Amino acid sequence: MSELPVVRVGSLPGAAVVLLRALHDALDLPLPGLTDADERAYHVLLHERASQARVILECVLVNGHDLGPAAERLTAWTAEQPVTYTPWTDNRGAA
């Protein structure tokens, strides 16, 4: 079994890095607060953003779409669905 070559982000084309950043930003959600409503809103948002990320990956990997416009589309979709729930905070026991 052959090993994959080592490839670092700095050696990738700019459009590939932008797409990776857009994927990261779409899926990097703060944990929800402790209420059931916050948990539901978190899961709905994560599901929607993950679905959109899968669409973008399908377009790029299967249909051969350009990386730059794909990243722009995902970034726009992410901006259209901001975090609306209360994120969890750790007050370390502070009142």
Phi and psi in degrees as a GROMACS rama.xvg file:
@    title "Ramachandran Plot"
@    xaxis  label "Phi"
@    yaxis  label "Psi"
@TYPE xy
-86.5605  148.293  SER-2
-85.2107  147.379  GLU-3
-73.1203  147.503  LEU-4
-68.1368  152.184  PRO-5
-78.3309  123.389  VAL-6
-130.149  124.517  VAL-7
-103.205  156.261  ARG-8
-54.7275  -39.2792  VAL-9
-62.3091  -19.129  GLY-10
-95.8023  -2.89803  SER-11
-83.2384  154.134  LEU-12
-61.168  149.207  PRO-13
-53.3053  -41.4543  GLY-14
-63.4399  -34.2171  ALA-15
-67.7754  -40.724  ALA-16
-65.3772  -41.4936  VAL-17
-62.6541  -40.6969  VAL-18
-66.2466  -42.8314  LEU-19
-60.7709  -40.9073  LEU-20
-64.4257  -41.336  ARG-21
-63.8463  -40.5574  ALA-22
-63.5288  -44.8813  LEU-23
-59.0044  -50.5048  HIS-24
-63.7728  -34.6249  ASP-25
-66.5781  -34.5042  ALA-26
-101.152  -8.19599  LEU-27
-89.7398  83.364  ASP-28
-102.071  143.445  LEU-29
-68.2038  147.233  PRO-30
-60.6886  148.88  LEU-31
-77.9254  159.937  PRO-32
-64.7515  -173.791  GLY-33
-87.5453  -4.95434  LEU-34
-81.565  154.726  THR-35
-60.9083  -37.627  ASP-36
-64.0023  -41.8457  ALA-37
-64.4281  -42.2212  ASP-38
-63.1339  -43.2016  GLU-39
-63.0137  -45.9078  ARG-40
-62.6503  -39.0082  ALA-41
-60.6713  -49.0433  TYR-42
-66.7404  -38.1741  HIS-43
-63.9736  -46.0534  VAL-44
-64.8008  -44.0379  LEU-45
-61.6611  -41.7378  LEU-46
-62.5783  -45.596  HIS-47
-62.3808  -46.7106  GLU-48
-67.7586  -37.26  ARG-49
-65.6948  -38.578  ALA-50
-62.3868  -42.8858  SER-51
-66.383  -38.9848  GLN-52
-63.1823  -39.4858  ALA-53
-64.8782  -38.2313  ARG-54
-60.9944  -46.6226  VAL-55
-62.134  -45.4662  ILE-56
-62.8882  -39.0519  LEU-57
-61.2454  -45.6345  GLU-58
-61.2667  -40.5643  CYS-59
-76.319  -49.6257  VAL-60
-79.2034  -33.8586  LEU-61
-100.036  -41.6932  VAL-62
-97.9032  -3.94263  ASN-63
73.1405  25.2741  GLY-64
-66.9469  155.013  HIS-65
-67.8435  143.258  ASP-66
-68.4167  -42.1652  LEU-67
-58.8929  -55.8739  GLY-68
-62.6972  -32.099  PRO-69
-64.0836  -43.3373  ALA-70
-63.731  -41.2723  ALA-71
-61.9939  -42.1977  GLU-72
-63.5857  -45.6805  ARG-73
-64.7837  -40.3497  LEU-74
-61.4583  -41.238  THR-75
-65.2926  -44.5453  ALA-76
-60.5107  -40.9748  TRP-77
-63.1232  -42.5739  THR-78
-64.8154  -30.6862  ALA-79
-73.9549  -13.8096  GLU-80
-127.67  74.2367  GLN-81
-74.5103  167.352  PRO-82
-70.0129  122.9  VAL-83
-115.468  -6.83786  THR-84
-89.2538  168.324  TYR-85
-83.2826  117.868  THR-86
-69.4661  151.78  PRO-87
-69.7464  141.015  TRP-88
-129.437  147.292  THR-89
-107.037  105.641  ASP-90
-88.3923  2.68772  ASN-91
52.4557  38.9587  ARG-92
84.2573  -0.947323  GLY-93
-73.3556  145.395  ALA-94
